[in-house]
Amino acid sequence: MPPGDLSVKTVTWISVATLTSKILGLIREVIMASVFGIGPVATAFKYAWVLLGFSSSLLGSLLSQTSCVNGPIHIIMATTLSKLPKHCREKLFQHTATIMFLVGAVVGTLVYIFSEFIIHMYAPGLWVLAEGRIIREIAIDQLKIMTPCIVLAGPVGLGFGYMSAEGNNILPSISPALSSSLLIFGCLIYTFTRQSRASYSGGSLLSLGVSLGLFLQWIIQTMAQWYSRFLYYCLDKWRC
């Protein structure tokens, strides 16, 4: 295939993937607003999301609420790796991803243990208002459930930087659709299976959708990277 046609085909697939993610993101926001409105679940989720939103913006990972592919660490990683040969690029990525995973595990553990203190730190009014008890309990539970996102945010952000350096931008473009789809599914489950503690179950489903969405992105990304390395190894052996 001529290079020009290949470029057009790649741009077309990236455009379709981005458009699909944006449309699903819009549908997700509409469904979340119609199901939870401005009630305790939606309010608690805003408080629980503060720390995770910062992690997403900093590391350039693709969490459910935003598509921060161009985070500072993501840009640095993609720019640095694109200038290195294949074997050096892979070694640097593996070392950096391991370090980020270990750091994320430590931070995630601390966030899980001190989740109540964290919510109290930037929402002290929830301990004063009469209706704040339900909101703070839901927010604390949501933050605990979404703690794995802090652990995976670094490796996922670095992984997408690695894929950008490899010239693969289709997967980063379509990845937000995974989280959006799971959140939509969680809203539908909440709508049709409401129980006596509906607010608590709704908050759990919402945060579980975020965690599972990022986990699936990490799994798919890992499989794509493994396939790329396997293909490069086979081609290198064939040339020899």
Beta strands, then each sheet from edge to edge (+ up, - down):
end
